[in-house]
Amino acid sequence: MNVAKARRIGAEGDQKAAEADANVGESEVVVAEATIARLKTMMEYASITAPFDGVITRRRTNPGDFVRSAAQGATTPLLMLANIDRLRVVLDVPESDCRFVKAGTPMDVRFAGDGAKPIPMNVARSAHSLNPATRTMRAEADLDNSDRTLSPGMYAHVAVKLETKQAALMVPSKAVRVHARDVFVLVADNGVARSVPVQIGYDDGEWSEIVSGLNGSEAIIIAAKGVLAAGMPVAVAESKTARAEANEVPGL
C-alpha cells in the first residue's frame, strides 16, 4: 500500500516537473521570438525606406561613410527627398493688399527664364495674419507639376488679381505728381500745361486709378523734356492709346 502511494506521489512529481520543463520551453520560445524580432528590426535599419514617392534632391552621405546614430548627437540628415509632382507657390502679400487676398483669389504665375504664357491659378490658402518683421501676409497656391518641367526653389513672378472694376479710369503712375499734400496730374489744355487735382484709388506702381478729377477726355502729360510746370506752353503728341506725351516747346 505504501509502495503504491509512493509511486503515485513520484508520478505526480514527474508530471509537475514535466509541466515546469514545458513552461520553461515556452518561455525560451518567447525569448527566442523576441530576439528574432529585435534582430529583424536592427536589420531593417540597413535599408532606408522613404515615406512617400519622390526624388532625392540632395545627398549628404556617400557610400562607405560612417553614419552616427541620432541618439549619439548626429543631426545632419543623410538625404533630402522631395515629391515634385505637386509644387507649392509661396508669396508674401503686402499689408495694403491683404484684405483682397483669400482662398480662391485668381492669380497668374510666370516663372523666371520661362518664355511660356502665365499659368492661371487660384490662391489655395493664406495665413490671415501678418509677419511683424516684414508686414506681409503669407499666401500659398498648389501647382501641378506632374510633367516635372519645374524645379523646387525656382523664383516666379506672380500677378494677383486683387479687385475687378468696370470702366476704371487708369493713368500711368509716373503721370501722378505729389506736392506736399496735393496730388495732381498735368494735362495739356489748348497748348498750355494745366494742373488738375485728382484722387487716387488703386496704384500698383505702374498704373494708378483716378477716382475723381478727370473724365477721361484729357490729354495727360506723362513725360516732358526738361522741367515742366503748370502754365508752361506744351506741344502734344497723341499716342495710339489716346494718352498724350508732352514736350516743352523749344525756345519758350
Secondary structure, DSSP 4 states (H G I P E B T S, - for coil): -HHHHHHHHHHHHHHHHHHHHHHHHHHHHHHHHHHHHHHHHHHHTTS---SS--EEEEE---TT-----GGGT--S-SEEEE-TTEEEEEEEEEGGGGGG--TT-EEEEEETT--SPPEEEE--EEEEEEETTTTEEEEEEEEE-TT--S-TT--EEEEE-----TT--EEEGGGEEEETTEEEEEEEETTEEEEEE-EEEEE-SSEEEEEES--S-SEEB---SS---TT-BEEEEE-TTS-EEEEEPTT-
